[in-house]
Amino acid sequence: MKILFSPPDMSEAEVQAVAEVIRSGWITTGPKTKEFEKKIAGYCHTNKAICLNSQTACAEMALRLLGVRDGDEILVPAYTYTASASVVCHVGAKLVLIDSQKDSIEMDYDAMANAINEKTKVIIPVDLGGIPCDYDRIFSIVEKKKSLFRPANQIQEAIGRIAICADAAHAFGASWHGRRIGEIADMTSFSFHAVKNISTAEGGALTWKSIPGFDDEKLYQQAQLYSLHGQSKDALLKTQPGSWEYDVVGPWYKCNMTDIMAGIGLAQLERYEGILARRKEIIERYDEAFQPLGIKSLPHYEEEGGGTVDWQSSGHLYITRVLHTSSEQRQKIIMKMAEEGIATNVHYKPLPMMTAYKNMGFQIKDFPNAYSQFVDEITLPLHTKLTDNEVDYVIEKYKEAVYACR
């Protein structure tokens, strides 16, 4: 067999949606993008959402809407993809990396609390693998640290504490204590990249909780200006008869979503509950097979008494740890899986191991928990193109590879 790691799940519905957009004669930002934004906001139980060309653009947009600037500090977990941290550099703020908890992908919340000072403006928690962070703990900490907070503009003053801007690139569809990811953090950025559960090929969305004293429509309009050169009219409005004239109110950016992308997203959204259900089925089969063998995997679903769901992930990544395995042994397992036609991955090499962050002065020795989590981690294929037979094949070959390399 040949099993890809994370191919996009596209159906005839997506083909027809793209064809409809192309035939409409309008393929860039327009009515389909606006419709997709409304449906994203409805799904996440927020008043507004804006769709852009990537999660990275959405995360940076959040920081710019909050007025983050040079001299501010932003806390980010060391165990994440670069996009969580690079946006801090884009806006000129100081990046502060936080180690993981021991034997966990989550940020060490005690270390996070200790890193907060008067310059701290934002915390970027990461819902890695689609698994929600402990938002109760995060909000409790920033509330207790309110006396240190020094707002630099009106929107920061209205929030009244450090803002929580969640990197939920993996977590569209996840929930925490009955609330959807997207309505919990102050601002939340999602990814619709080709490998994500819901895809627009490239793309992302930003949602936010309503802020007292700030009109959601005005925030949305400011985001629109930032996303399209500071232009007072978008391309669709400019093409209306006699409406050529526009103003540029700021020398800003270019990161809008197109209607072709939004058309794909609308079709994906119609199918999304089924996509989440299938991912859950695969996770349950993996768990049943691997847990008795000492292969550690992350929990994706937590129930309260009586079967009530306390929280659930989006089932984006099946992250495993082959405990007591060296990095060399881990690589042998990965290569044995490749020899059997199975693509695996590693999520993630901690940021202090990357050249860009080494050049900023970060050293992996200062992040021992993140390194321990990384050194024996292997991510297995988890996507809705997998058949039951292919899932069985992955299970069989992973068991064989682990036993052979231990």
C-alpha positions as CSV (number, residue, x, y, z in Angstrom):
1,M,0.0,0.0,0.0
2,K,0.9,3.6,-0.4
3,I,-0.5,5.8,2.4
4,L,0.0,9.6,2.2
5,F,0.3,11.5,5.4
6,S,-2.5,14.1,4.9
7,P,-4.0,14.4,1.5
8,P,-6.9,16.9,1.0
9,D,-10.4,15.3,1.1
10,M,-12.0,16.9,-1.9
11,S,-15.3,15.7,-3.4
12,E,-17.5,16.5,-6.4
13,A,-19.1,19.1,-4.2
14,E,-15.9,21.1,-4.1
15,V,-15.4,20.8,-7.8
16,Q,-18.9,22.1,-8.5
17,A,-18.4,24.9,-6.0
18,V,-15.2,26.1,-7.8
19,A,-16.9,25.7,-11.2
20,E,-19.8,27.9,-10.0
21,V,-17.4,30.6,-8.9
22,I,-15.4,30.6,-12.1
23,R,-18.6,30.7,-14.2
24,S,-19.9,33.6,-12.1
25,G,-17.2,35.9,-13.6
26,W,-16.0,36.9,-10.1
27,I,-13.1,34.9,-8.7
28,T,-11.4,37.1,-6.1
29,T,-12.8,38.5,-2.8
30,G,-16.5,38.8,-3.3
31,P,-19.9,37.3,-2.3
32,K,-18.7,33.8,-1.7
33,T,-16.0,35.1,0.7
34,K,-18.6,37.1,2.6
35,E,-20.9,34.1,2.8
36,F,-18.1,31.9,4.0
37,E,-17.2,34.5,6.7
38,K,-20.8,34.5,7.9
39,K,-20.9,30.7,8.1
40,I,-17.6,30.6,10.0
41,A,-18.9,33.1,12.5
42,G,-22.1,31.1,12.9
43,Y,-20.3,27.9,13.4
44,C,-18.0,29.5,16.1
45,H,-20.9,31.4,17.7
46,T,-19.3,34.8,17.2
47,N,-20.7,37.9,15.6
48,K,-18.0,38.3,13.0
49,A,-15.2,36.4,11.2
50,I,-12.8,37.6,8.6
51,C,-11.3,35.1,6.1
52,L,-7.8,35.8,4.8
53,N,-5.2,33.9,2.8
54,S,-3.6,32.0,5.7
55,Q,-3.7,31.4,9.4
56,T,-0.5,33.3,9.7
57,A,-2.1,36.4,8.2
58,C,-5.0,36.0,10.6
59,A,-2.7,35.7,13.7
60,E,-0.8,38.8,12.6
61,M,-4.1,40.6,11.9
62,A,-5.1,39.9,15.5
63,L,-1.9,41.5,16.8
64,R,-2.3,44.6,14.6
65,L,-5.9,45.1,15.6
66,L,-4.8,45.0,19.2
67,G,-2.1,47.6,18.5
68,V,0.9,45.5,19.5
69,R,4.1,47.3,18.8
70,D,7.8,47.5,19.4
71,G,8.7,47.1,23.0
72,D,5.7,44.8,23.8
73,E,6.3,41.2,24.8
74,I,4.3,38.2,23.6
75,L,4.4,34.7,25.2
76,V,4.4,31.7,22.8
77,P,5.0,28.0,23.5
78,A,8.4,26.7,22.3
79,Y,6.8,23.5,21.1
80,T,4.9,24.7,18.0
81,Y,5.2,25.6,14.4
82,T,7.1,28.8,13.4
83,A,3.9,30.6,12.4
84,S,2.9,30.9,16.1
85,A,6.0,32.9,16.7
86,S,6.9,34.6,13.5
87,V,3.9,36.9,13.7
88,V,5.4,38.4,16.8
89,C,8.5,39.3,14.9
90,H,6.4,40.7,12.0
91,V,4.8,43.4,14.3
92,G,8.2,44.2,16.0
93,A,7.3,42.9,19.5
94,K,9.7,40.8,21.6
95,L,9.2,37.0,21.4
96,V,9.2,35.2,24.8
97,L,9.2,31.4,24.4
98,I,7.8,29.2,27.1
99,D,8.8,25.6,27.8
100,S,6.2,22.7,27.7
101,Q,4.9,21.0,30.8
102,K,6.7,17.7,31.6
103,D,5.5,14.9,29.2
104,S,3.0,17.3,27.6
105,I,2.5,19.3,24.4
106,E,0.9,22.1,26.5
107,M,2.7,25.2,27.6
108,D,4.0,25.2,31.2
109,Y,1.4,27.5,32.7
110,D,3.4,28.2,35.8
111,A,6.4,29.2,33.6
112,M,3.9,31.3,31.6
113,A,2.7,33.1,34.7
114,N,6.2,33.8,35.9
115,A,7.1,35.3,32.5
116,I,4.4,37.9,32.7
117,N,5.5,41.5,33.3
118,E,4.4,45.1,32.6
119,K,5.4,44.7,29.0
120,T,3.4,41.6,28.3
121,K,0.5,42.4,26.0
122,V,-0.5,39.0,24.5
123,I,-0.3,35.3,25.1
124,I,-0.6,33.0,22.1
125,P,-1.7,29.5,23.3
126,V,-1.6,26.8,20.7
127,D,-4.3,24.1,20.3
128,L,-1.7,21.6,18.9
129,G,-3.2,18.6,17.0
130,G,-6.6,20.2,17.5
131,I,-6.5,19.5,21.3
132,P,-7.8,22.6,23.2
133,C,-5.4,24.2,25.7
134,D,-6.5,24.7,29.3
135,Y,-8.3,28.0,28.7
136,D,-9.7,28.1,32.3
137,R,-6.1,28.1,33.6
138,I,-4.9,30.6,31.1
139,F,-7.7,33.1,31.8
140,S,-7.3,32.6,35.6
141,I,-3.6,33.5,35.3
142,V,-4.1,36.7,33.3
143,E,-6.9,37.8,35.6
144,K,-4.6,37.4,38.6
145,K,-1.9,39.3,36.8
146,K,-4.1,42.3,35.8
147,S,-2.3,44.6,38.2
148,L,0.8,44.3,36.0
149,F,-1.1,45.1,32.7
150,R,-0.3,48.4,31.1
151,P,-2.7,49.1,28.2
152,A,-1.2,51.0,25.3
153,N,-4.4,51.9,23.4
154,Q,-8.2,51.9,23.7
155,I,-8.8,48.3,22.6
156,Q,-6.3,47.0,25.1
157,E,-7.8,49.2,27.8
158,A,-11.3,47.8,27.0
159,I,-10.0,44.2,27.4
160,G,-8.4,45.3,30.6
161,R,-5.8,42.5,30.8
162,I,-3.4,40.5,28.6
163,A,-5.2,39.5,25.5
164,I,-5.4,35.8,24.6
165,C,-4.9,35.2,20.9
166,A,-5.3,31.5,20.3
167,D,-3.4,29.8,17.5
168,A,-6.1,27.3,16.6
169,A,-4.7,26.4,13.2
170,H,-5.5,22.7,13.9
171,A,-8.6,23.2,16.0
172,F,-11.6,24.2,13.9
173,G,-14.5,22.2,15.3
174,A,-12.9,21.5,18.7
175,S,-14.7,22.5,21.9
176,W,-13.9,23.3,25.5
177,H,-16.6,23.0,28.3
178,G,-19.4,23.2,25.8
179,R,-18.0,26.2,23.8
180,R,-16.5,26.1,20.4
181,I,-12.9,27.0,19.8
182,G,-13.3,30.4,18.2
183,E,-15.6,31.9,20.8
184,I,-13.3,31.3,23.9
185,A,-10.1,33.3,23.4
186,D,-10.2,37.0,22.8
187,M,-9.1,36.3,19.2
188,T,-8.7,33.0,17.4
189,S,-7.0,32.2,14.2
190,F,-7.7,29.1,12.1
191,S,-5.9,27.5,9.2
192,F,-7.6,26.1,6.0
193,H,-4.3,25.0,4.5
194,A,-4.3,21.9,2.2
195,V,-3.4,19.5,5.1
196,K,-6.0,20.7,7.5
197,N,-9.3,19.1,8.4
198,I,-11.2,21.7,6.5
199,S,-9.3,23.2,3.5
200,T,-9.6,26.0,1.0
201,A,-6.1,25.0,-0.4
202,E,-4.6,28.0,1.4
203,G,-6.5,30.3,3.7
204,G,-7.6,31.0,7.2
205,A,-10.1,32.8,9.4
206,L,-10.0,35.1,12.4
207,T,-12.8,35.2,15.0
208,W,-13.0,37.3,18.1
209,K,-15.2,37.8,21.2
210,S,-17.1,41.0,21.3
211,I,-15.1,43.7,23.2
212,P,-17.0,46.1,25.4
213,G,-17.1,49.5,23.8
214,F,-16.0,48.3,20.4
215,D,-18.4,47.7,17.6
216,D,-17.7,44.3,15.9
217,E,-18.5,45.8,12.5
218,K,-15.9,48.5,13.0
219,L,-13.3,45.9,13.9
220,Y,-14.2,43.9,10.9
221,Q,-13.9,47.0,8.6
222,Q,-10.5,47.8,10.1
223,A,-9.4,44.2,9.4
224,Q,-10.7,44.6,5.8
225,L,-8.6,47.7,5.4
226,Y,-5.5,46.0,6.8
227,S,-6.0,43.0,4.4
228,L,-6.3,45.0,1.2
229,H,-3.8,47.8,1.0
230,G,-5.8,50.2,3.2
231,Q,-8.2,50.6,0.3
232,S,-11.5,52.1,1.2
233,K,-13.4,50.0,-1.3
234,D,-12.8,46.4,-2.2
235,A,-12.4,45.2,-5.8
236,L,-16.1,44.2,-6.1
237,L,-17.4,47.6,-5.0
238,K,-14.9,49.4,-7.3
239,T,-16.3,47.6,-10.3
240,Q,-19.8,48.8,-9.8
241,P,-20.9,51.3,-12.5
242,G,-19.5,54.8,-11.7
243,S,-17.8,53.6,-8.5
244,W,-14.2,53.6,-9.6
245,E,-12.9,56.2,-7.1
246,Y,-11.5,55.1,-3.7
247,D,-9.2,56.2,-1.0
248,V,-6.1,54.6,0.6
249,V,-6.3,55.3,4.3
250,G,-3.1,53.5,5.3
251,P,-0.1,51.9,3.6
252,W,-1.1,48.4,4.7
253,Y,-1.1,44.8,3.6
254,K,-2.4,42.3,1.1
255,C,-3.8,39.0,2.5
256,N,-7.4,38.7,1.3
257,M,-9.1,35.4,0.6
258,T,-10.5,34.7,-2.9
259,D,-14.0,33.5,-3.9
260,I,-12.5,30.4,-5.4
261,M,-11.0,29.5,-2.0
262,A,-14.2,30.4,-0.2
263,G,-16.2,28.3,-2.6
264,I,-14.1,25.2,-1.7
265,G,-14.6,26.2,2.0
266,L,-18.3,26.4,1.8
267,A,-18.5,22.9,0.3
268,Q,-16.2,21.6,2.9
269,L,-18.2,23.2,5.7
270,E,-21.3,21.3,4.5
271,R,-19.5,18.0,4.9
272,Y,-17.6,18.9,8.1
273,E,-19.5,17.0,10.7
274,G,-19.0,13.8,8.8
275,I,-15.3,14.6,8.5
276,L,-15.0,15.1,12.3
277,A,-16.9,11.9,12.9
278,R,-14.6,9.8,10.7
279,R,-11.5,11.2,12.3
280,K,-12.9,10.2,15.7
281,E,-13.5,6.7,14.4
282,I,-9.9,6.4,13.3
283,I,-8.5,7.8,16.6
284,E,-10.5,5.3,18.6
285,R,-9.2,2.4,16.5
286,Y,-5.6,3.7,16.9
287,D,-6.1,4.1,20.7
288,E,-7.5,0.6,21.1
289,A,-4.5,-0.9,19.2
290,F,-1.6,1.1,20.6
291,Q,-2.4,1.9,24.3
292,P,-1.8,-1.7,25.5
293,L,1.7,-1.6,23.9
294,G,3.1,1.4,25.8
295,I,2.8,3.7,22.8
296,K,1.7,7.0,24.4
297,S,-0.9,9.0,22.4
298,L,-2.6,12.3,23.2
299,P,-6.2,12.2,24.5
300,H,-8.6,13.8,22.0
301,Y,-11.9,13.5,23.9
302,E,-12.8,13.9,27.6
303,E,-16.1,13.1,29.2
304,E,-17.7,14.2,32.4
305,G,-19.9,11.9,34.5
306,G,-23.0,10.6,32.6
307,G,-21.3,10.6,29.2
308,T,-21.4,14.4,28.8
309,V,-18.6,15.7,26.7
310,D,-16.3,18.0,28.7
311,W,-14.0,18.9,25.8
312,Q,-13.1,17.4,22.4
313,S,-10.5,18.0,19.8
314,S,-10.9,18.4,16.1
315,G,-8.9,15.1,15.7
316,H,-6.3,16.8,13.5
317,L,-3.1,14.9,14.4
318,Y,-2.5,11.5,15.9
319,I,0.6,12.3,17.9
320,T,2.4,9.3,19.5
321,R,5.5,8.9,21.7
322,V,7.5,5.7,21.7
323,L,8.8,6.1,25.2
324,H,12.4,5.4,26.0
325,T,13.3,5.7,22.4
326,S,16.3,7.7,21.2
327,S,16.1,10.1,18.2
328,E,18.1,7.5,16.2
329,Q,15.6,4.8,17.0
330,R,12.8,7.1,16.2
331,Q,14.3,7.8,12.8
332,K,14.6,4.0,12.1
333,I,10.9,3.6,12.9
334,I,10.0,6.4,10.5
335,M,12.2,4.8,7.8
336,K,10.7,1.3,8.3
337,M,7.2,2.8,8.0
338,A,8.3,4.6,4.7
339,E,9.6,1.2,3.4
340,E,6.1,-0.1,3.9
341,G,4.7,2.8,1.9
342,I,3.4,4.7,5.0
343,A,4.3,8.4,5.3
344,T,4.7,9.7,8.9
345,N,5.7,13.0,10.4
346,V,7.1,14.7,13.5
347,H,5.2,17.5,15.3
348,Y,7.2,19.5,16.0
349,K,10.9,20.2,16.3
350,P,10.9,22.9,19.0
351,L,11.5,26.4,17.8
352,P,14.8,26.8,19.8
353,M,16.3,24.1,17.5
354,M,15.6,26.1,14.4
355,T,18.2,28.4,12.9
356,A,16.0,31.5,12.9
357,Y,15.3,31.2,16.7
358,K,18.8,30.2,17.5
359,N,19.9,33.4,15.9
360,M,17.6,35.3,18.3
361,G,19.5,33.7,21.2
362,F,17.2,30.9,22.2
363,Q,18.9,27.6,23.2
364,I,17.2,24.2,23.4
365,K,18.9,23.5,26.7
366,D,16.6,26.1,28.3
367,F,13.5,24.1,27.1
368,P,14.1,20.5,28.4
369,N,10.5,19.5,28.4
370,A,9.9,20.6,24.9
371,Y,13.0,18.6,23.8
372,S,11.9,15.5,25.7
373,Q,8.5,15.6,24.0
374,F,10.1,16.0,20.6
375,V,12.8,13.4,20.7
376,D,10.6,10.3,20.6
377,E,7.5,11.7,18.9
378,I,6.0,10.2,15.7
379,T,2.8,11.4,14.0
380,L,0.7,8.8,12.1
381,P,-1.5,9.4,9.2
382,L,-5.0,10.6,10.3
383,H,-7.3,11.8,7.5
384,T,-10.7,11.0,5.9
385,K,-9.2,9.4,2.8
386,L,-8.0,6.4,4.9
387,T,-10.1,3.2,4.4
388,D,-10.6,0.8,7.3
389,N,-8.2,-1.6,5.6
390,E,-5.5,1.1,5.4
391,V,-6.0,2.0,9.1
392,D,-5.5,-1.7,9.9
393,Y,-2.3,-1.7,7.7
394,V,-0.9,1.4,9.5
395,I,-1.6,-0.3,12.9
396,E,0.1,-3.5,11.9
397,K,3.2,-1.9,10.4
398,Y,3.6,0.5,13.2
399,K,3.6,-2.3,15.7
400,E,6.1,-4.2,13.7
401,A,8.4,-1.1,13.3
402,V,8.3,-0.2,17.0
403,Y,9.1,-3.7,18.1
404,A,11.9,-4.0,15.5
405,C,13.6,-0.8,16.5
406,R,13.4,-0.9,20.3
